[in-house]
Each structure stands twice: as structure tokens, then as C-alpha cells.
């Protein structure tokens, strides 16, 4: 089989893919024609989670030469984010307490990676189950809703899709390969293929505009006929049956509305993407290109106001992927590499390179969002991105002082350009409360409240 090689998309290429940028226009109003969607004075807020696995290298992650919250130097791992330093909120001293404590009367289900992955966005202990982890420990799915889905419940009702779950080489239908949960025991699988995701999001809108309009007209005609038939039947029925039919009619209207929302009116920065020749999404060497396409798709979904909540999961916890595209000298799988001792300087260097590459992907995502104008600014101005992990250190499964980076101010809610440190058993569920608040959701607790309530202080 001939390997097809493509270079990761540069920012200029992304701009070409997005079409001519309508500088100064109320972007989403122009695209969707609905003032309620995105007014000039009050653009919609958006939320993204970027997950990377297997912990980090603490000494190469946290800022150095720290004089104050605003006076510090980015670490080697965070160097790719230098152009966006003033847009970052680096949050230190936060622990994943929910993934460290035993549950009532014994040890909580799951090994370290299972707990960390299932709880990174839920802050709720795992349910009992049959997923086998390290040391023979078992677990089920997470026991609560994830923060992205809680946000989607509040801000995702006016878009065709309440949320978008994307993955890059995520392997395994188990707790280690899921971060989004609609509720207890209800995981949402990430879509590894940008080609499948693109067809799902934009398929009804692609092709000749006349054909799209004709399909819409035919669909309306069919639904109109069904509705008229129901109305005629309703006149012949008694009260209880009328109520049942009334509910059916409401359902037909909901279907019509949902299908109409799925038709994207391409305009301005909202344009069809050219994904190029299809690659095998399961080949690790294709990760840079597949990941770039997923980020293109995510940015386009925001530009077209298809959704306002998204997660991007890079591989999965305990991933054995050999990321030699980062450096040809890397020959160990990422999970095995993360377990190497601190004294193995070359292995630590390789793991640092991998985490630095992931930081460069966050920078590329920010670039894409900054390239989409909205009102007097960009889509990024009204967005917040959480970069999260299931571990702090991979070689001892430590879940103290997790490597959290918040990018974007969510429309001025967060005070960025800072490195903020906490101390003394600060639960990560409080960080999730802060993220809920940034989206305009009034909440004092999230996940299991025994690990803390209220938002983190000093972030806004």
C-alpha cells in the first residue's frame, strides 16, 4: 500500500478553506439569518475541551522564573503557545480528588487511568463494571454527566447539534476512551474520522444549491401531507386521542425544525471544506493530518453555528501509539514512555517532545478560531478551551497538581495572561464549576460536591 503523505494545514491554508473572510460583519447573523443566534452586541459563547493522555513532565510543563501571576516564562512544553500567552490561564495546584479517594466502605472502581479519564470532566466516581484495568481492577462508565454536556444542555439548544465529539486515533470502546457523558453510564463516543463527521454535519447542505433547495421542498411537502392527514383524523376522535395526535403533530413540527436547521447556508467564513484524499484514520503516522482536519471541522462548525460545544480527544489513556512523527528517535509507545523513571533522561526528553507537540496543536486550534471574525473581534474572543489530562505524572499515576491550561476568556469572563496557583486539596470539580459560570450557568457545585463547592477564586 502506498503511504499518502500530507503536510499539516498551515493557518493560511485554513483561511483559504474557510473562504473569503467577511471582516466586520456580524458573522453568524449573516450566515444563519437569525438574530437570536448571534447578535452583534452579544455574541454566543462557546466551549471546547482538548484532552491528551498519560500525564506530563512537571518540571518541563509549569512556568519558570515566576515573579508574579503575570510575570513568568513559559516552560519548554508550553513554548508553542508563546504567541497566545496573553490568552492563557495556566492553573496550578488543582487535584483530581474525586479520582483519588475510596468510595463508601472500600476502594472505588477502576485503576488510575480509568478513574482519571472517566472523571476528568465528570468529577464523579466510576460505576462498578467489567472493564479490566491495571492490577486486575475493574470499573464501569463514569457515574455522572460531563461538564461539556452540562454546558450543552444550557447553550446548545439553538444549534442543529448540541455538541460535537471528535477523536484522533482513539482506540477501544471502554472507559479509557471516553471523556464525554450525557449522564451516569451514558458515554458519548468520539468520532475518529473527519470524513464521517463532515458528512454528518454538512451532508444535507453539500452539492448543487438547486438540488439542496429541491430536497428541502420535497421534505416539506411530505411533512405537510402527513400533518394534514393527522388534522383530518383529529376531528373524528375524542379528547384523549386528540391529545395524543396533538403530541404527534408537535413531533412533526420538531422534525421539520431539526431538519431545516441541518441545512447550512454557506456564506462568509462558513464555507465547505476540502478534506483532500481520504487517509486511514487508524494509522498513527496520519495523526498530524487527521488531527488538523478535525480542528478544521471544529472551527467550521463554530463558524457556521452548527454547534457551540465540542470535545477533541487525542488518542486515549494507556495509548500504546508510537508518536515517531514527533521525532524519529521515539520508539516507545506513549504510555510505556510516560512510565519511564525520572533518571532516564532521554525518555523524559522524548515524553517532553510529545507533550510539546500537543501544545502546538492547541496553538493551532487557537489560530483557527482567531481566523474567524465575529463582530469587532473573532470567534476565539467568546470561546474558552480547557486542555486536560487524566494524570499529572505518568510514571507514578499522580493526580495532584494536574496540568491544566485554560485558553480564551469566554467573552472577558476569565482574566487571562496569568499563572495562578492553588494549594491545599483543591478539587478539580471547582475548576469545572468555574467553567460552567464562564458560560453564564449559575452553579455552585458540579460532580461529587464532597470534593469542594463553588468556583475557583481569582480566575475572573
Residue pairs with C-beta under 8 A, 6 or more apart in sequence:
3 285
4 277
4 279
6 276
6 277
6 279
6 289
7 289
8 288
8 289
8 291
8 292
8 364
9 17
9 292
9 293
9 296
11 364
11 367
11 368
11 371
14 296
14 299
14 367
14 368
14 371
15 21
15 371
17 271
17 273
17 274
17 296
17 300
18 269
18 270
18 271
18 299
18 300
18 303
18 371
18 372
19 266
19 268
19 269
19 270
19 271
20 268
20 269
21 268
21 269
21 371
21 372
21 373
22 30
22 267
22 268
22 269
22 373
23 373
24 373
24 376
25 268
25 373
26 38
26 39
26 40
26 374
26 375
27 38
27 268
27 269
27 270
27 303
27 372
27 373
27 374
27 375
27 379
28 37
28 38
28 43
28 44
28 305
28 374
29 35
29 37
29 38
29 39
29 40
30 267
30 268
31 264
31 265
31 266
31 267
31 268
31 269
31 270
31 303
31 304
31 305
32 38
32 265
32 304
32 305
33 265
36 158
37 44
37 158
37 159
37 305
38 44
38 305
38 374
40 375
41 375
43 374
43 375
43 381
43 382
43 411
44 155
44 305
44 308
44 382
45 155
45 308
45 382
45 383
45 384
45 410
45 411
45 438
45 439
45 440
46 302
46 308
46 309
46 310
46 379
46 382
46 383
46 384
47 148
47 151
47 155
47 308
47 309
47 310
47 383
47 384
47 386
47 410
47 435
47 439
48 298
48 309
48 310
48 311
48 312
48 365
48 383
48 384
48 385
48 386
49 121
49 147
49 148
49 179
49 180
49 310
49 311
49 312
49 385
49 386
49 388
50 311
50 312
50 314
50 361
50 362
50 365
50 385
50 386
50 387
50 388
51 120
51 179
51 311
51 312
51 313
51 314
51 387
51 388
51 389
51 390
52 314
52 315
52 355
52 358
52 387
52 388
52 389
53 113
53 117
53 314
53 315
53 316
53 317
53 318
53 319
53 334
53 335
53 389
53 390
53 391
54 317
54 318
54 319
54 334
54 335
54 337
54 338
54 389
54 390
54 391
54 394
55 338
55 389
55 390
55 391
55 392
55 393
55 394
55 395
55 397
55 398
55 403
56 77
56 355
56 389
56 391
56 392
56 393
56 394
56 403
57 77
57 348
57 351
57 352
57 355
57 393
58 392
58 393
58 401
58 403
60 75
60 76
60 77
60 348
60 352
60 355
61 75
61 77
61 78
61 355
61 403
62 75
62 90
62 92
62 403
62 419
63 72
63 73
63 74
63 75
63 78
63 90
63 419
64 72
64 73
64 75
65 72
65 73
66 72
66 419
69 418
69 419
69 420
70 417
70 418
72 419
74 81
74 82
74 85
76 352
76 356
77 352
77 355
77 356
77 359
78 88
78 90
78 359
78 405
79 356
79 359
80 356
80 359
80 360
80 362
80 363
81 88
81 359
81 362
81 363
81 366
81 405
81 407
83 363
84 363
84 366
84 407
85 417
86 416
86 417
87 366
87 380
87 407
87 408
87 409
87 416
87 417
88 405
88 406
88 407
88 416
88 417
88 418
89 405
89 406
89 407
89 414
89 415
89 416
89 417
89 418
89 420
89 459
90 404
90 405
90 406
90 418
90 419
90 420
91 404
91 405
91 406
91 420
91 422
91 431
91 456
91 459
92 401
92 404
92 419
92 420
92 421
92 422
93 401
93 421
93 422
93 423
93 426
94 401
94 402
94 404
94 422
94 426
94 427
94 428
94 430
94 431
94 456
95 399
95 400
95 401
95 402
95 425
95 426
95 427
95 428
96 115
96 116
96 119
96 120
96 123
96 390
96 399
96 402
96 427
96 428
97 425
97 427
97 428
97 429
97 451
97 452
98 119
98 123
98 124
98 125
98 427
98 428
98 429
98 447
98 448
98 451
99 112
99 115
99 116
99 119
99 390
99 399
100 115
100 399
100 400
101 108
101 451
102 108
103 109
103 125
108 115
108 125
108 126
109 125
109 126
109 127
109 128
109 129
109 137
109 138
109 139
109 140
110 118
110 126
110 131
110 133
110 137
110 138
110 139
110 175
111 133
111 134
111 135
111 137
111 139
112 134
112 391
112 397
112 399
113 133
113 134
113 176
113 317
113 318
113 390
113 391
113 397
114 126
114 131
114 133
114 137
114 139
114 175
114 176
114 317
115 125
115 126
115 139
115 390
115 399
116 317
116 389
116 390
116 391
116 397
116 399
117 175
117 176
117 177
117 178
117 179
117 316
117 317
117 390
118 126
118 139
118 141
118 142
118 175
118 178
118 179
119 125
119 126
119 142
119 447
120 179
120 388
120 389
120 390
120 428
121 146
121 147
121 148
121 179
121 180
121 181
121 311
121 388
121 432
122 142
122 143
122 144
122 145
122 146
122 147
122 181
122 447
123 144
123 147
123 427
123 428
123 429
123 432
123 446
123 447
123 448
123 451
124 142
124 143
124 144
124 184
124 447
124 448
125 143
125 448
126 139
126 140
126 141
126 142
126 143
126 175
127 139
127 140
127 141
127 142
127 143
127 184
127 185
128 138
128 139
128 140
129 138
129 139
129 140
129 141
129 175
130 138
130 140
131 138
131 139
131 140
131 174
131 175
131 176
132 138
133 139
133 176
139 175
140 175
140 185
141 175
141 178
141 181
141 184
141 185
141 186
141 187
142 175
142 178
142 181
142 184
142 185
142 187
143 184
143 185
144 181
144 183
144 184
144 447
144 448
145 181
145 182
145 183
145 184
146 179
146 180
146 181
147 432
147 435
147 436
147 446
148 163
148 180
148 309
148 310
148 311
149 163
149 180
149 181
149 182
149 183
149 188
149 309
150 436
150 441
150 446
151 309
151 435
151 436
151 439
151 441
152 162
152 163
152 309
153 162
154 439
154 440
154 441
155 308
155 309
155 439
155 440
156 162
156 163
156 307
156 308
156 309
159 261
159 305
159 306
159 307
159 308
160 258
160 261
160 262
160 306
160 307
161 201
161 301
161 306
161 307
162 307
162 309
163 180
163 188
163 307
163 309
163 310
163 311
164 197
164 201
164 298
164 301
164 306
164 307
164 309
164 310
164 311
165 180
165 188
165 189
165 190
165 191
165 310
165 311
165 313
166 190
166 191
166 194
166 197
166 294
166 297
166 298
166 310
166 311
166 312
166 313
167 177
167 189
167 190
167 191
167 192
167 294
167 312
167 313
167 314
168 192
168 287
168 290
168 291
168 294
168 312
168 313
168 314
168 315
169 192
169 281
169 282
169 284
169 287
169 290
169 314
169 315
169 319
169 321
170 177
170 190
170 192
170 313
170 315
170 316
171 177
171 315
171 316
171 319
172 316
173 189
175 187
176 316
176 317
176 318
177 189
177 190
177 313
177 316
177 317
178 187
178 188
178 189
178 190
179 190
179 311
179 313
179 388
180 187
180 188
180 190
180 311
181 187
181 188
182 188
190 311
190 312
190 313
191 197
191 200
192 281
192 282
192 290
193 281
194 275
194 281
194 290
194 293
194 294
194 296
194 297
195 275
195 278
195 281
197 294
197 297
198 273
198 275
198 297
201 297
201 301
201 306
202 264
202 272
202 273
202 306
204 212
204 215
204 259
204 262
204 263
205 212
205 262
205 263
205 264
205 265
205 266
206 212
206 272
212 263
216 260
216 263
219 256
219 259
220 256
223 252
223 255
223 256
226 252
227 249
227 252
230 245
230 248
230 249
230 252
231 249
233 245
234 242
234 245
234 246
237 245
264 270
264 304
264 306
266 272
266 304
268 303
269 303
269 371
269 372
269 373
270 300
270 303
270 304
270 305
271 300
273 293
273 296
273 297
273 300
275 293
275 296
276 293
279 286
279 289
279 290
280 286
281 290
284 321
284 322
284 323
284 325
285 324
285 325
287 314
287 315
287 321
287 323
287 325
288 325
291 314
291 361
292 364
294 312
295 312
295 361
295 364
295 365
295 368
296 368
298 310
298 312
298 365
298 368
299 365
299 368
299 369
299 371
299 372
299 379
301 307
301 310
302 308
302 310
302 369
302 372
302 379
302 383
303 372
303 379
312 365
314 358
314 361
315 321
315 334
317 335
317 390
317 391
318 335
319 333
319 334
319 335
320 333
320 334
320 335
320 336
321 333
321 334
322 330
322 331
322 332
322 333
322 334
323 330
323 334
323 354
323 357
324 330
324 331
326 353
326 354
326 357
327 350
327 353
329 350
330 337
330 350
330 353
330 354
332 340
332 347
332 350
334 351
334 354
335 394
337 347
337 350
337 351
337 354
338 351
338 391
338 394
338 395
339 394
339 395
340 347
340 348
340 351
340 395
341 347
341 395
342 348
342 395
351 394
362 385
362 387
362 405
362 407
365 385
366 380
366 385
366 407
366 408
369 378
369 379
369 380
369 383
369 408
370 378
370 379
370 380
371 378
372 378
372 379
372 380
373 379
374 381
374 382
380 408
381 408
381 409
381 411
382 410
382 411
383 408
383 410
384 406
384 407
384 408
384 409
384 410
384 413
384 414
384 435
384 438
384 439
385 406
385 407
385 408
386 404
386 405
386 406
386 435
387 403
387 404
387 405
387 406
387 407
388 402
388 404
389 402
389 403
390 399
391 397
391 398
391 399
391 402
392 398
392 399
392 400
392 401
392 402
392 403
402 428
404 428
404 431
406 414
406 416
406 435
406 459
407 416
408 414
408 416
409 415
409 416
410 438
410 439
413 437
413 438
413 460
414 438
414 459
414 460
415 459
415 460
420 456
420 458
420 459
422 456
426 452
426 456
427 451
427 452
429 445
429 446
429 447
429 448
429 449
429 451
429 452
430 452
430 453
430 454
430 455
430 456
431 456
432 446
432 447
433 443
433 444
433 445
433 446
433 453
433 454
433 455
433 456
434 455
434 456
434 459
434 460
436 443
436 446
437 443
437 455
437 460
438 460
444 453
444 454
445 453
445 454
